Amino acid sequence: MNKKIPILFEDNHLLVVEKPPNILSQGDQTRDADMLTLLKEDIKERYNKPGNVYLGLVHRLDRPVGGVMVFAKTSKSASRLSDQIRKREFEKSYMAVIHGKPSKKKDTLIHYLLKDSKTNTVSAVENGIEGAKEAILDYEVVDTIKGFSLVKINLHTGRPHQIRVQFSTIGHPLYGDQRYGPKVNNVGQQIALWSHQITCEHPTSKEKMTFTSLPEKKEPWIRFMLDTNIMYK
């Protein structure tokens, strides 16, 4: 692979990796590098496999987002993991840096999101609008430094751009998010959103497994890393 992707866990059924920021989860019309293709090539090379390699994409991360990502190495595993996601048993938590400080240290955000496929943008709309889907997340403010807050987020639904749109809607867009916070972010800034932790049931052993990844030691994350425990408060 041109870009080495850290492997967090691997067996015959699962492949858990740390997705680098700015790589697609799955190939699109841009034909840019994507996780699914890179990992298939890596498996083929490492195990000297002839023919096609099966790897199931069970969830996605937005292109600019890094962190934990789980893939299925068999169709049976993919089906069972997808079932966990459907039943909301596939637990996903994220770290994000947002502008400002929310009025509540902990809260549950519920919005109805509508995607415009032509522009690939999502907006919060009134409940009952055709095509709008319920989006739910919990957040906790971990720390606030110089006008920015580090938040830990538990995602209950996996809607496109959900975290970005929900925080923008309450007036606290993510650091670096030019799409949903163009007035407060600059072109070229890296969005501060990280897939921090995933907990799921192993598709065959049924063991509950948790996989964790920390953001890169770069802006703006570095502001909150002076205390090495800050990411876990």
NUZA-249430 format. One record per residue (C-alpha): residue number from 1; z, x, y. Coordinates in nm, 3 decimals. Example, Ala and Ser with C-alpha at 12.3 -4.5 7.8 and 13.67 -1.06 7.14 Angstrom:
<sites>
+-----+---------+---------+---------+
: num :      c3 :      c1 :      c2 :
+-----+---------+---------+---------+
:   1 :   0.780 :   1.230 :  -0.450 :
:   2 :   0.714 :   1.367 :  -0.106 :
+-----+---------+---------+---------+
</sites>
This chain:
<sites>
+-----+---------+---------+---------+
: num :      c3 :      c1 :      c2 :
+-----+---------+---------+---------+
:   1 :   0.000 :   0.000 :   0.000 :
:   2 :  -0.067 :   0.113 :   0.355 :
:   3 :   0.273 :  -0.013 :   0.460 :
:   4 :   0.560 :   0.031 :   0.216 :
:   5 :   0.743 :  -0.297 :   0.163 :
:   6 :   1.110 :  -0.251 :   0.063 :
:   7 :   1.196 :  -0.424 :  -0.267 :
:   8 :   1.544 :  -0.583 :  -0.269 :
:   9 :   1.530 :  -0.720 :  -0.626 :
:  10 :   1.278 :  -0.747 :  -0.907 :
:  11 :   1.275 :  -0.868 :  -1.265 :
:  12 :   1.019 :  -1.049 :  -1.484 :
:  13 :   1.061 :  -1.372 :  -1.287 :
:  14 :   1.139 :  -1.283 :  -0.925 :
:  15 :   1.028 :  -1.037 :  -0.661 :
:  16 :   1.247 :  -1.026 :  -0.350 :
:  17 :   1.135 :  -0.806 :  -0.062 :
:  18 :   1.203 :  -0.728 :   0.301 :
:  19 :   0.900 :  -0.845 :   0.497 :
:  20 :   0.811 :  -0.612 :   0.784 :
:  21 :   0.751 :  -0.793 :   1.115 :
:  22 :   0.393 :  -0.875 :   1.218 :
:  23 :   0.246 :  -0.910 :   0.868 :
:  24 :   0.110 :  -1.246 :   0.756 :
:  25 :   0.287 :  -1.421 :   0.468 :
:  26 :  -0.049 :  -1.529 :   0.327 :
:  27 :  -0.407 :  -1.440 :   0.418 :
:  28 :  -0.586 :  -1.640 :   0.686 :
:  29 :  -0.915 :  -1.635 :   0.878 :
:  30 :  -0.816 :  -1.313 :   1.059 :
:  31 :  -0.835 :  -1.123 :   0.728 :
:  32 :  -0.542 :  -0.913 :   0.845 :
:  33 :  -0.302 :  -0.762 :   0.590 :
:  34 :  -0.077 :  -1.021 :   0.425 :
:  35 :   0.230 :  -1.004 :   0.205 :
:  36 :   0.084 :  -1.185 :  -0.094 :
:  37 :  -0.217 :  -0.955 :  -0.122 :
:  38 :  -0.021 :  -0.635 :  -0.054 :
:  39 :   0.242 :  -0.719 :  -0.315 :
:  40 :  -0.016 :  -0.818 :  -0.578 :
:  41 :  -0.189 :  -0.484 :  -0.524 :
:  42 :   0.144 :  -0.303 :  -0.550 :
:  43 :   0.239 :  -0.476 :  -0.878 :
:  44 :  -0.105 :  -0.403 :  -1.023 :
:  45 :  -0.068 :  -0.036 :  -0.931 :
:  46 :   0.296 :   0.012 :  -1.036 :
:  47 :   0.255 :  -0.157 :  -1.374 :
:  48 :  -0.105 :  -0.053 :  -1.432 :
:  49 :  -0.201 :  -0.417 :  -1.492 :
:  50 :  -0.562 :  -0.507 :  -1.575 :
:  51 :  -0.715 :  -0.820 :  -1.425 :
:  52 :  -0.553 :  -1.055 :  -1.178 :
:  53 :  -0.181 :  -1.043 :  -1.100 :
:  54 :   0.009 :  -1.372 :  -1.060 :
:  55 :   0.246 :  -1.395 :  -0.764 :
:  56 :   0.364 :  -1.728 :  -0.631 :
:  57 :   0.427 :  -1.787 :  -0.260 :
:  58 :   0.720 :  -2.031 :  -0.250 :
:  59 :   0.810 :  -2.008 :   0.120 :
:  60 :   0.666 :  -1.850 :   0.434 :
:  61 :   0.785 :  -1.655 :   0.735 :
:  62 :   0.602 :  -1.664 :   1.067 :
:  63 :   0.390 :  -1.356 :   1.121 :
:  64 :   0.622 :  -1.188 :   1.379 :
:  65 :   0.935 :  -1.254 :   1.172 :
:  66 :   1.082 :  -0.993 :   0.935 :
:  67 :   1.346 :  -1.006 :   0.664 :
:  68 :   1.417 :  -1.148 :   0.318 :
:  69 :   1.129 :  -1.315 :   0.137 :
:  70 :   1.128 :  -1.442 :  -0.224 :
:  71 :   0.820 :  -1.453 :  -0.448 :
:  72 :   0.777 :  -1.591 :  -0.802 :
:  73 :   0.624 :  -1.371 :  -1.071 :
:  74 :   0.542 :  -1.661 :  -1.306 :
:  75 :   0.411 :  -2.014 :  -1.249 :
:  76 :   0.725 :  -2.157 :  -1.414 :
:  77 :   0.945 :  -1.963 :  -1.171 :
:  78 :   0.732 :  -2.081 :  -0.878 :
:  79 :   0.773 :  -2.443 :  -0.987 :
:  80 :   1.150 :  -2.413 :  -1.026 :
:  81 :   1.196 :  -2.235 :  -0.691 :
:  82 :   0.976 :  -2.493 :  -0.517 :
:  83 :   1.193 :  -2.765 :  -0.671 :
:  84 :   1.503 :  -2.598 :  -0.524 :
:  85 :   1.339 :  -2.593 :  -0.183 :
:  86 :   1.246 :  -2.960 :  -0.212 :
:  87 :   1.608 :  -3.047 :  -0.303 :
:  88 :   1.738 :  -2.823 :  -0.021 :
:  89 :   1.920 :  -2.600 :  -0.270 :
:  90 :   1.732 :  -2.290 :  -0.154 :
:  91 :   1.963 :  -2.167 :   0.123 :
:  92 :   1.813 :  -1.973 :   0.414 :
:  93 :   2.001 :  -1.812 :   0.701 :
:  94 :   1.848 :  -1.631 :   0.996 :
:  95 :   1.962 :  -1.409 :   1.281 :
:  96 :   1.810 :  -1.461 :   1.626 :
:  97 :   1.861 :  -1.338 :   1.980 :
:  98 :   1.823 :  -1.616 :   2.235 :
:  99 :   1.819 :  -1.633 :   2.613 :
: 100 :   2.147 :  -1.750 :   2.764 :
: 101 :   2.454 :  -1.893 :   2.594 :
: 102 :   2.459 :  -2.243 :   2.441 :
: 103 :   2.734 :  -2.474 :   2.566 :
: 104 :   2.868 :  -2.508 :   2.209 :
: 105 :   2.965 :  -2.207 :   1.998 :
: 106 :   2.869 :  -2.401 :   1.682 :
: 107 :   2.639 :  -2.699 :   1.658 :
: 108 :   2.385 :  -2.885 :   1.447 :
: 109 :   2.042 :  -2.934 :   1.601 :
: 110 :   1.830 :  -3.228 :   1.490 :
: 111 :   1.481 :  -3.279 :   1.633 :
: 112 :   1.156 :  -3.441 :   1.526 :
: 113 :   0.873 :  -3.191 :   1.530 :
: 114 :   0.502 :  -3.256 :   1.555 :
: 115 :   0.245 :  -2.985 :   1.478 :
: 116 :  -0.088 :  -2.958 :   1.657 :
: 117 :  -0.311 :  -2.786 :   1.399 :
: 118 :  -0.584 :  -2.717 :   1.656 :
: 119 :  -0.357 :  -2.500 :   1.872 :
: 120 :  -0.108 :  -2.403 :   1.598 :
: 121 :   0.178 :  -2.514 :   1.821 :
: 122 :   0.473 :  -2.741 :   1.748 :
: 123 :   0.657 :  -2.969 :   1.988 :
: 124 :   0.974 :  -3.180 :   1.975 :
: 125 :   0.895 :  -3.551 :   2.009 :
: 126 :   1.069 :  -3.888 :   1.983 :
: 127 :   1.161 :  -4.015 :   1.637 :
: 128 :   0.895 :  -4.252 :   1.509 :
: 129 :   0.593 :  -4.064 :   1.644 :
: 130 :   0.328 :  -4.055 :   1.371 :
: 131 :   0.328 :  -3.723 :   1.187 :
: 132 :   0.661 :  -3.604 :   1.328 :
: 133 :   0.904 :  -3.457 :   1.075 :
: 134 :   1.281 :  -3.423 :   1.095 :
: 135 :   1.407 :  -3.069 :   1.155 :
: 136 :   1.772 :  -2.974 :   1.102 :
: 137 :   1.960 :  -2.648 :   1.150 :
: 138 :   2.317 :  -2.531 :   1.210 :
: 139 :   2.391 :  -2.238 :   1.436 :
: 140 :   2.688 :  -2.026 :   1.538 :
: 141 :   2.700 :  -1.794 :   1.837 :
: 142 :   2.816 :  -1.453 :   1.711 :
: 143 :   2.823 :  -1.269 :   2.044 :
: 144 :   2.688 :  -1.284 :   2.401 :
: 145 :   2.589 :  -0.971 :   2.595 :
: 146 :   2.425 :  -0.959 :   2.939 :
: 147 :   2.254 :  -1.296 :   2.930 :
: 148 :   2.153 :  -1.293 :   2.563 :
: 149 :   2.326 :  -1.441 :   2.259 :
: 150 :   2.312 :  -1.338 :   1.895 :
: 151 :   2.312 :  -1.648 :   1.677 :
: 152 :   2.336 :  -1.701 :   1.303 :
: 153 :   2.132 :  -1.996 :   1.180 :
: 154 :   2.145 :  -2.197 :   0.858 :
: 155 :   1.815 :  -2.372 :   0.807 :
: 156 :   1.824 :  -2.709 :   0.630 :
: 157 :   1.454 :  -2.793 :   0.666 :
: 158 :   1.160 :  -2.554 :   0.670 :
: 159 :   0.930 :  -2.690 :   0.940 :
: 160 :   0.665 :  -2.467 :   1.103 :
: 161 :   0.808 :  -2.270 :   1.399 :
: 162 :   1.127 :  -2.477 :   1.360 :
: 163 :   1.388 :  -2.232 :   1.490 :
: 164 :   1.169 :  -2.122 :   1.779 :
: 165 :   1.093 :  -2.478 :   1.892 :
: 166 :   1.444 :  -2.616 :   1.849 :
: 167 :   1.609 :  -2.342 :   2.055 :
: 168 :   1.338 :  -2.364 :   2.320 :
: 169 :   1.393 :  -2.741 :   2.336 :
: 170 :   1.766 :  -2.697 :   2.416 :
: 171 :   1.682 :  -2.444 :   2.688 :
: 172 :   1.749 :  -2.121 :   2.498 :
: 173 :   1.415 :  -1.975 :   2.380 :
: 174 :   1.416 :  -1.675 :   2.151 :
: 175 :   1.389 :  -1.328 :   2.295 :
: 176 :   1.027 :  -1.215 :   2.285 :
: 177 :   0.880 :  -1.556 :   2.197 :
: 178 :   0.584 :  -1.586 :   2.432 :
: 179 :   0.461 :  -1.909 :   2.274 :
: 180 :   0.776 :  -2.115 :   2.323 :
: 181 :   0.938 :  -1.918 :   2.605 :
: 182 :   0.651 :  -1.788 :   2.823 :
: 183 :   0.849 :  -1.807 :   3.149 :
: 184 :   1.128 :  -1.576 :   3.030 :
: 185 :   0.949 :  -1.340 :   2.791 :
: 186 :   0.691 :  -1.070 :   2.850 :
: 187 :   0.362 :  -1.012 :   2.670 :
: 188 :   0.405 :  -0.753 :   2.397 :
: 189 :   0.774 :  -0.818 :   2.331 :
: 190 :   0.870 :  -0.848 :   1.963 :
: 191 :   1.027 :  -1.182 :   1.877 :
: 192 :   1.394 :  -1.149 :   1.777 :
: 193 :   1.407 :  -1.364 :   1.465 :
: 194 :   1.505 :  -1.227 :   1.125 :
: 195 :   1.532 :  -1.379 :   0.777 :
: 196 :   1.886 :  -1.256 :   0.715 :
: 197 :   1.991 :  -1.411 :   0.385 :
: 198 :   1.852 :  -1.625 :   0.103 :
: 199 :   2.062 :  -1.779 :  -0.173 :
: 200 :   1.890 :  -1.942 :  -0.468 :
: 201 :   1.936 :  -2.010 :  -0.838 :
: 202 :   1.758 :  -1.769 :  -1.069 :
: 203 :   1.472 :  -1.969 :  -1.227 :
: 204 :   1.565 :  -1.881 :  -1.587 :
: 205 :   1.925 :  -1.752 :  -1.601 :
: 206 :   2.043 :  -2.019 :  -1.350 :
: 207 :   2.266 :  -1.755 :  -1.190 :
: 208 :   2.324 :  -1.804 :  -0.818 :
: 209 :   2.184 :  -1.503 :  -0.636 :
: 210 :   2.211 :  -1.393 :  -0.271 :
: 211 :   1.976 :  -1.146 :  -0.102 :
: 212 :   2.049 :  -0.998 :   0.240 :
: 213 :   1.857 :  -0.800 :   0.502 :
: 214 :   1.960 :  -0.678 :   0.847 :
: 215 :   1.733 :  -0.659 :   1.152 :
: 216 :   1.578 :  -0.331 :   1.258 :
: 217 :   1.780 :  -0.104 :   1.488 :
: 218 :   1.557 :  -0.181 :   1.784 :
: 219 :   1.569 :  -0.390 :   2.100 :
: 220 :   1.723 :  -0.641 :   2.137 :
: 221 :   1.918 :  -0.618 :   1.807 :
: 222 :   2.060 :  -0.277 :   1.896 :
: 223 :   2.261 :  -0.436 :   2.178 :
: 224 :   2.471 :  -0.618 :   1.920 :
: 225 :   2.506 :  -0.331 :   1.672 :
: 226 :   2.759 :  -0.115 :   1.856 :
: 227 :   3.019 :  -0.274 :   1.633 :
: 228 :   2.878 :  -0.234 :   1.280 :
: 229 :   3.048 :  -0.557 :   1.170 :
: 230 :   2.898 :  -0.769 :   1.445 :
: 231 :   2.614 :  -0.897 :   1.228 :
: 232 :   2.860 :  -1.042 :   0.979 :
: 233 :   3.114 :  -1.215 :   1.204 :
+-----+---------+---------+---------+
</sites>
